[in-house]
Amino acid sequence: QVRLVESGGGSVQAGGSLRLSCLASEYRAGYCMGWFRQAPGNEREGVAVISTSFGATYYMESVKGRFTISQDHAENTHYLQMDSLQADDTAMYYCVARQGKCGSSWWRPENYNNWGQGTQVTVSS
């Protein structure tokens, strides 16, 4: 298993920015790594993922153009740069990882077997 530790959450006003970091115990080619989020009463949803082999990225529609996922293999870390934050972005954000291609089902939480503890993002409007 890959152990994951998130950081960078906090409270910001709408329109502000946050940068989330996920430190992994290992960072290998052939993994799909990224971020899910869950707000109280809502479904857990995939936010963005990135292929460690090819750098291919996937985003949920509501964050396209606002969020950017990236990775730094040397630091065993991937990031989520969140700009133009809005109240609907308020959620617990979880770092995720799994071996294999991200693929068309990247947004299904059941496909990931490595989860961080979560970091809270709160956006006030």
C-alpha positions, -999 to 999 in steps of 0.1 A, spaced: 0 0 0 9 36 -5 6 58 26 -6 93 18 -6 125 39 -25 156 28 -18 191 38 -27 227 27 -63 229 36 -78 259 53 -104 286 52 -106 312 25 -130 336 10 -146 330 -23 -123 339 -52 -92 330 -32 -67 302 -37 -53 272 -19 -27 247 -28 -31 211 -15 -2 188 -12 -1 150 -9 31 134 3 33 97 -7 54 70 9 64 60 -26 59 75 -61 61 50 -89 53 49 -126 20 32 -135 0 48 -107 -31 70 -108 -30 96 -80 -52 125 -72 -79 140 -52 -115 133 -41 -137 154 -20 -169 150 1 -191 177 16 -216 168 43 -246 151 29 -231 148 -6 -216 120 -25 -179 115 -25 -167 128 -59 -135 127 -79 -119 161 -83 -88 154 -103 -63 127 -110 -30 124 -127 -11 95 -143 24 91 -127 36 76 -160 24 100 -186 11 131 -168 -24 127 -182 -49 146 -161 -87 143 -155 -109 168 -139 -145 170 -128 -164 195 -149 -171 220 -122 -134 226 -115 -120 227 -150 -102 260 -156 -99 267 -119 -80 237 -104 -47 223 -116 -33 189 -106 5 184 -109 32 161 -95 68 162 -84 83 127 -85 115 138 -68 94 150 -38 70 120 -39 43 146 -39 13 156 -60 -6 189 -57 -39 205 -63 -37 242 -71 -72 256 -65 -79 291 -78 -112 310 -80 -125 290 -51 -163 291 -45 -185 281 -17 -195 248 -35 -158 238 -32 -162 234 6 -155 198 14 -131 174 30 -104 167 4 -88 133 3 -56 123 -15 -60 90 -33 -38 65 -52 -40 32 -70 -19 11 -92 -28 12 -129 -42 36 -155 -65 63 -144 -88 54 -173 -124 64 -179 -136 53 -145 -111 75 -126 -139 92 -108 -152 61 -90 -140 61 -54 -143 23 -51 -114 20 -76 -89 35 -51 -74 15 -24 -51 41 -9 -66 71 9 -52 99 30 -69 111 62 -83 142 45 -78 180 47 -106 204 52 -112 232 27 -138 258 37 -147 286 13 -169 314 25 -190 335 1 
